[in-house]
Amino acid sequence: MKGKGTSDSGAIVVQLTDGLGNQLFQYAFAKALEQVAGGGVQLDVSWFPEFGGQLRKATPRHYGMGMYPLSLSVVPVGYAQQVIYGKGLLGRIRKALHVRRSFFRERDRDFCLANLKSVPAPSVLRGFFQKAEYAESVREQLLADLALPEEQLNEANRQMIQKIKAAGEKAVMLHIRRGDYLKSSVAAVFGCCDAEYYRRAEALVEEKAGDDIHLFVFTDDPEWVRENYKTRHQMTLVDINSAADGAHLDINLMRHCAHAITANSTFSWWGAWLIANPGKCVVSPASWYADGRKTPGLLPESWHTV
């Protein structure tokens, strides 16, 4: 990572939070902002427990970007708090009274690519920033920043990449997310994609790639998939990486496929988006939330929905 632990006194700081898929969206937003602002954008990772943040018991999350050759630097722990509240006694008083300055939440500001020039510096920005336009505006840079160095790959991952490449245009990544989506509190918001979704998604990809596609299935519940996922196609269950520390490796494998069927998950969104095949067919759920909320701008226009 570039310049970890350094800070620019006039920087715009984007906070990274939550799981790897969300961190990637936040990083893409930061890169888009850097391009518009002409520089001066940095990252804050103090939300994560390994950097002094709170460990979330329901769904523990950790910093997942450390394996990538990122081109933005990370500010020292505590710097973002100084920007938000100030230094010294006055800063401590502001923090005790929850009086923030130069702090903007996505939900309180109409962020979009067109108005990023209006973001003041210094400031701290927090949000999910889940809009395809941010990533699309800096695609070439993101493809470079999110390419894992060869030394990060073990033999199992190298062999899987070769298997995916051998399938060529027939290689389709398919993501089934269960895990935390099965918890009652999370299921009420998201919910899992059902068998009908995957059946229709497979049919759409067949129209592009032919009947003899090869599904490379990524999931956080491999036992369930072995017992329950039914398809007439050749299928490889990709279970060589652990859920705890192998998320970046799975996304790296996804990007080597030719086509994609995502879940309602930012994790597989990124696996699909990073696929370089110019003729790729990507299928994603039309509705990402069980509670009916909308996701404007989330999916690239070229993707298909079911």
Order of alpha helices (4+ residues) and beta strands (2+ residues): beta-alpha-beta-alpha-alpha-beta-beta-alpha-alpha-alpha-beta-alpha-alpha-beta-alpha-beta-alpha-beta-alpha-beta-beta
